Amino acid sequence: MLATLFWVGVLWWQSSHMTSEDERQHCYEQAKEIGHKTEECMNLWERTTSDPVAFFTFTLTIATLALVAVSLRQFHYLKRSDITARIAAEAARKSANALVSAERAHLFVATNGNTISKIVGTYGRWDKSESMFEDDVESPTVAYSFKNFGKTHATIKELSNQIIAADEFPKLVEYTIREQMPDDLVIAPGGSSAVLTCVMEETFKVGDAVNFQKRKLAVWFYGYVVFDDTFGGEHRFEYRFRYQRGDSDLRLEYYREFTAGREAAF
């Protein structure tokens, strides 16, 4: 298309600058009289085609312009091919991620029992005097495990579990890595981990049990598990339970899974 436009322009320029035979003859006569070259009476097209060097230069220019046009066209096609390849690669990546997400391990936490109800029921009765509020009592414990709802196995890498007593859950909390790990770190599809026990580190007092019964205090059990799936992905599952008067058992308040620096969909 560019070549066609170029030649149309050349022909138009040639036709608009052609001189008549009389004008040319008159120019020749004047050139001879004043001693100028008769080539000056030729138009640009005639001088280009009559001079071998000029004609070669003109041909080379045409070829160069043609190569530029072809290169621009190829660049356009290459750019489109690159965009198409990127779209195809992104679609393949999303498809692979979807397959991995459907087939990989998914862990969830379950509580298997606790001593909270027994402790607050025993030491939080109304007959306790304030002089007894600072007396230490048993430390609350929670038994829990993880179940694999995925289609492939999970391997536990790190655990953290804590029990605290507070009226509200703190906005900033500390996670302590659990030193004792289960003997079997692999959880099969549809299987569960060994039952683990978390003991409250801070001292639980009679006053805490009384405040629990008065709804001024709740017991919180929270933590996380870091595990690898069979495809090499690393995941972190966080959870938080609350137990306050009126609850029949520990109530799950929060859970979230994070995968390789991004939040996973649940």
Buried (B, 14 or more C-beta within 10 A) or exposed (E): EEEEEBEEEEEEEBEEEEBEEEEBEEBBEEBEEEEEEEEEBBBEBBBBEEBEEEEEEBEEEBEEEEEEBEEEEEEEEEEEEEEEEEEEEEEEEEEEEEEBBEBBBBBBBBBEBBBBBEBBEEBBEEEBEEEBBEEEBBBBBBBBBBBBEBEBBBBBBBBBBBBBBEEEBEEEEEEEEBEEBBEEBBBEBEEBBEBBBBEBEEEBBBBBBBBBBEEEBBBBBBBBBBBBBBEEBBBBBBBBBBBBBEBEEBBBEEBEBBBEEEEBEE
